[in-house]
Amino acid sequence: MLISILVALLLGCAKVGPPTGGPVDKEPPRILSHYPESDALEVARDTEVEIVFSEPMNREQTEAALFTSPVGPLQLSWHGPRLRIAMPLAEERTYVLTVGTGARDLRGNALTKSFTLAFATGLQLDQGLVQGRVYQDHQPVAGAHVWAYDLGTFSGEVGLDEPSYQTQSGADGGYEFVRLAPGHYRVLAFRDANRNALPDADEWLGLPSASVEVGEEEVMAGDLALARQQISAPVLKRVQAIHAGRLMLLFAEAVEPQDLELEVFGLSVESLYAAPDAAEKIYVETATQEPDQRYALQLVFAGAPVQWDALVRGSARSDRKPPSFVGLMRNRL
């Protein structure tokens, strides 16, 4: 009798792997602390930068959203939600490190605003500040890449070569570059649909004709309106029901969930998010599906229709995995 009770308790406490079947985590991650302090002076040249997030992060996406100026090699190491960054530091220089809104937690939730940390190895910091917003079709754009070129030192081609400073727009479309050296800057913005960190010909791009002059005071760069270039929709390879409340869309390449508009006829769509370890997989939380019911889909990517004619069959499967047997604990009395 005692053994039976223990088995029941163990099975009740057995850990069930993800997904848990509970509410979808939509809480954005935050940065709890960092080192050095903001605007620190006389930072030792062997200092390692440390950033502590409020929860474990998707390391690949977070590292891709990490930008430094001046640009240089980075050595990154993770310990849970703690990120350590080793970078070469020169004498008498201002350094700006940005964690963009492309940084995401393990459920795909992004930072609501880019985080910028500035410090100097000398006795003073550069004071330049440029602010603005990114729009598309009169709506603010979150997660757009924003580049700034220092035209006094840059000799390459704007939009093709690596910029002097990088950041990403926040949830309200806003962006800012802080601690810029005095000079003339060219600013551009783009939506990186294919995640290669470059403004490709088939992506949305905002490139003003004039540069901005940066001095000791704040400069408003104005709105960066993204213009539609040639848009090609990604190839959808497979659609399947994972369980009665979730669909999976498998694309041929990585896609951003916010670029997708999905309608499932006869079934309400509650949310979309990318798989933490495979951005080409998009999960769709739905209302409860009717078993064996055939559903038609209509999908649009950044305004371009995605070709898909096959019907997806509803699932009767529960979203909870059964508990696994972990063994017996015998009474030693």
C-alpha positions in Angstrom: 0.0 0.0 0.0 2.8 2.4 0.9 4.7 1.6 -2.3 1.6 2.4 -4.3 1.1 5.7 -2.7 4.8 6.6 -3.3 4.5 5.6 -7.0 1.4 7.9 -7.3 3.3 10.8 -5.7 6.3 10.3 -7.9 4.2 10.2 -11.0 2.3 13.3 -10.0 5.6 15.1 -9.4 7.4 13.9 -12.5 8.6 16.7 -14.6 6.9 17.1 -17.9 9.0 18.7 -20.7 7.9 21.7 -22.7 5.5 22.8 -23.9 3.8 22.9 -20.4 0.3 23.6 -21.8 0.0 26.7 -19.6 -0.4 30.3 -20.7 2.0 31.4 -23.4 4.8 33.5 -21.9 4.5 37.0 -23.5 6.5 38.9 -20.8 9.4 40.7 -22.5 12.9 40.3 -21.1 14.6 43.1 -19.2 18.2 44.0 -18.4 18.6 43.9 -14.6 22.2 45.1 -14.2 25.4 45.8 -16.1 29.1 46.5 -15.6 30.7 49.0 -16.1 28.1 51.6 -15.0 26.7 53.9 -17.6 29.0 56.8 -18.5 31.8 55.3 -16.5 35.2 57.0 -17.0 38.7 55.7 -16.8 37.6 52.1 -17.3 40.5 49.7 -17.2 41.5 48.4 -20.6 41.3 44.8 -19.4 37.7 45.2 -18.2 35.0 42.7 -19.3 31.5 44.0 -19.9 28.8 42.1 -18.1 25.0 42.2 -18.8 22.5 40.4 -16.6 19.1 39.7 -18.2 15.9 39.0 -16.2 15.7 35.5 -17.7 17.7 33.1 -19.9 17.9 34.3 -23.4 18.1 32.8 -26.9 21.8 33.1 -27.2 22.1 33.1 -31.0 19.5 35.8 -31.5 20.8 37.9 -28.6 24.4 37.7 -29.9 23.2 38.8 -33.3 21.5 41.8 -31.8 24.8 42.9 -30.0 26.6 45.9 -31.6 29.7 47.8 -30.5 31.4 51.0 -31.6 34.2 51.1 -32.4 33.7 47.8 -34.2 36.1 45.1 -33.0 36.3 41.4 -32.2 34.2 40.1 -29.3 34.6 37.1 -27.0 31.2 36.1 -25.6 30.5 33.7 -22.7 27.1 32.9 -21.0 26.3 31.8 -17.5 22.5 31.4 -17.3 21.0 34.9 -17.9 24.5 36.5 -17.5 26.4 37.6 -20.6 30.1 38.5 -20.4 31.8 40.4 -23.2 35.6 40.6 -23.7 36.6 43.2 -26.2 39.9 45.1 -27.0 39.9 48.5 -25.4 42.2 51.4 -26.5 43.4 54.4 -24.5 41.3 57.6 -24.4 38.3 56.1 -26.3 34.6 56.2 -25.9 32.9 52.8 -26.3 29.2 52.3 -27.0 27.6 48.8 -26.7 24.1 48.2 -27.8 21.7 45.3 -27.2 19.1 45.7 -29.9 15.4 44.6 -29.8 16.3 41.5 -31.8 17.5 40.0 -28.5 14.9 37.5 -27.4 14.1 35.1 -24.6 13.6 31.4 -25.0 9.9 32.0 -25.9 10.7 34.5 -28.6 9.8 37.6 -26.6 12.0 40.6 -27.6 13.3 43.5 -25.6 10.8 46.4 -25.9 13.6 49.0 -26.4 17.3 48.8 -27.3 19.7 49.0 -24.4 22.8 51.2 -24.8 25.8 51.2 -22.5 28.5 53.9 -23.0 31.8 54.2 -21.1 35.3 55.6 -21.7 38.8 54.5 -21.0 39.8 58.2 -20.7 38.6 61.2 -18.7 35.7 62.3 -21.0 32.9 60.9 -23.1 31.7 62.0 -26.5 28.4 63.9 -26.1 26.7 63.6 -29.5 23.0 62.3 -29.5 20.8 61.4 -32.5 17.2 60.4 -32.1 14.3 59.5 -34.5 11.6 57.0 -35.3 11.1 54.3 -38.0 7.8 54.0 -39.8 6.2 51.8 -42.4 2.9 52.6 -43.9 2.5 55.3 -41.3 2.9 52.8 -38.5 5.9 52.5 -36.1 8.2 49.7 -36.8 9.8 47.6 -34.0 13.0 45.7 -34.5 14.3 47.6 -37.5 18.0 47.8 -37.9 19.3 51.4 -37.8 22.7 52.3 -39.0 24.8 55.5 -38.6 27.8 56.3 -40.7 30.4 58.8 -39.5 31.1 60.5 -42.9 34.3 62.0 -41.5 36.0 58.6 -41.2 33.9 56.4 -43.5 35.1 55.8 -47.1 33.0 52.8 -48.2 29.5 52.7 -49.7 26.5 53.6 -47.5 24.2 50.6 -47.2 26.7 48.0 -48.2 29.7 48.4 -45.9 29.7 48.1 -42.1 28.5 51.3 -40.3 30.1 53.2 -37.5 27.2 52.7 -35.1 24.3 50.3 -35.0 21.1 49.9 -33.0 17.5 48.7 -33.4 14.1 50.5 -33.1 12.0 49.9 -30.1 8.3 48.9 -29.8 7.3 52.5 -30.5 9.6 52.7 -33.5 12.0 55.0 -31.7 15.8 54.7 -31.8 18.7 56.7 -30.6 22.5 56.9 -30.9 24.3 58.2 -27.9 27.8 59.3 -27.2 28.6 60.1 -30.8 31.8 61.9 -31.7 31.2 65.4 -33.4 30.8 65.2 -37.1 28.4 64.5 -40.0 26.4 61.3 -40.0 24.3 59.4 -42.5 21.5 57.4 -41.0 19.5 54.6 -42.6 17.0 51.9 -41.4 15.9 48.6 -42.8 13.8 45.5 -41.8 16.1 42.4 -41.9 13.5 39.9 -43.0 16.1 37.2 -43.8 18.2 37.9 -40.7 21.5 38.4 -42.5 22.0 41.8 -40.9 22.3 43.5 -44.3 19.8 45.8 -46.2 19.1 43.5 -49.2 17.4 44.6 -52.4 14.1 42.9 -51.5 13.7 44.4 -48.1 12.1 47.6 -46.7 14.6 50.4 -46.5 14.6 54.0 -45.3 17.5 56.2 -46.5 17.2 60.0 -46.2 19.0 62.1 -48.8 20.7 64.4 -46.3 23.2 63.8 -43.5 22.8 65.1 -39.9 25.4 67.2 -38.2 26.2 66.1 -34.6 27.7 68.5 -32.1 27.2 68.9 -28.3 23.4 69.1 -28.5 20.7 66.6 -29.2 19.9 66.1 -32.9 16.6 64.9 -34.3 17.3 62.8 -37.4 13.6 62.9 -38.3 11.3 60.0 -39.3 12.8 57.2 -41.4 10.0 56.0 -43.6 10.6 52.5 -45.0 9.8 52.1 -48.6 8.7 48.8 -50.2 11.3 47.3 -52.5 10.8 44.1 -54.4 9.3 41.7 -51.9 9.5 37.9 -52.4 7.5 35.8 -50.0 9.3 32.9 -48.3 8.6 29.3 -49.4 6.2 27.5 -47.0 7.2 23.8 -46.9 4.9 22.2 -44.4 1.9 22.9 -42.2 0.8 20.4 -39.5 -1.2 20.3 -36.3 1.1 19.6 -33.3 -1.9 19.2 -31.0 -5.4 20.5 -30.7 -4.3 24.0 -29.9 -1.2 24.5 -32.0 -0.1 24.5 -35.6 3.5 24.5 -36.9 4.5 26.3 -40.1 7.8 25.2 -41.6 9.5 27.7 -44.0 12.5 27.2 -46.2 14.3 30.0 -44.4 14.1 32.0 -41.2 11.2 34.4 -40.9 10.0 37.0 -38.4 6.6 36.3 -36.9 5.7 40.0 -36.9 6.0 40.0 -40.8 3.3 37.3 -41.0 -0.5 37.7 -41.3 -2.3 34.4 -40.9 -6.0 33.5 -41.2 -7.2 29.9 -40.6 -10.8 29.7 -41.9 -13.1 28.3 -39.2 -10.4 28.6 -36.5 -9.3 31.6 -34.5 -5.6 32.4 -34.3 -4.4 33.5 -30.9 -0.7 34.1 -31.4 2.4 33.3 -33.5 6.0 32.8 -32.4 9.2 31.4 -33.7 10.8 28.2 -32.4 13.7 29.3 -30.1 16.2 27.1 -31.8 14.9 27.1 -35.4 13.6 30.5 -36.7 12.2 28.8 -39.9 9.6 27.1 -37.7 6.6 29.3 -36.7 4.2 28.0 -34.0 0.6 29.1 -34.1 -1.6 29.0 -31.0 -5.2 28.4 -32.0 -8.6 27.8 -30.5 -9.4 24.2 -30.0 -9.4 22.3 -33.3 -12.1 19.9 -34.4 -10.5 16.4 -34.8 -10.1 15.5 -38.5 -11.6 18.8 -39.6 -9.9 20.2 -42.7 -8.8 23.9 -42.4 -7.8 26.2 -45.2 -5.0 28.8 -44.6 -4.4 32.3 -46.0 -0.9 33.7 -45.3 0.8 37.0 -46.2 4.4 37.9 -45.6 5.3 41.6 -45.5 2.4 42.3 -47.9 3.3 39.5 -50.3 1.0 36.4 -50.5 2.5 33.1 -49.5 1.5 30.2 -51.7 -0.2 27.4 -49.9 -3.2 25.4 -51.1 -3.2 22.2 -49.0 -5.7 21.8 -46.1 -4.4 21.1 -42.6 -6.2 18.4 -40.6 -7.3 19.3 -37.0 -5.8 17.3 -34.2 -7.4 15.6 -31.2 -4.1 15.3 -29.4 -3.8 16.9 -26.0 -1.1 19.5 -25.4 0.2 17.8 -22.3 2.7 15.0 -22.5 2.0 12.0 -20.2 4.1 11.8 -17.0 7.1 9.4 -17.2 7.9 6.7 -14.7 11.0 7.7 -12.7 11.3 4.6 -10.4 10.2 3.4 -6.9 11.1 4.6 -3.5 10.9 1.8 -1.0 10.2 2.3 2.7 13.3 1.6 4.7 11.5 1.2 8.0 
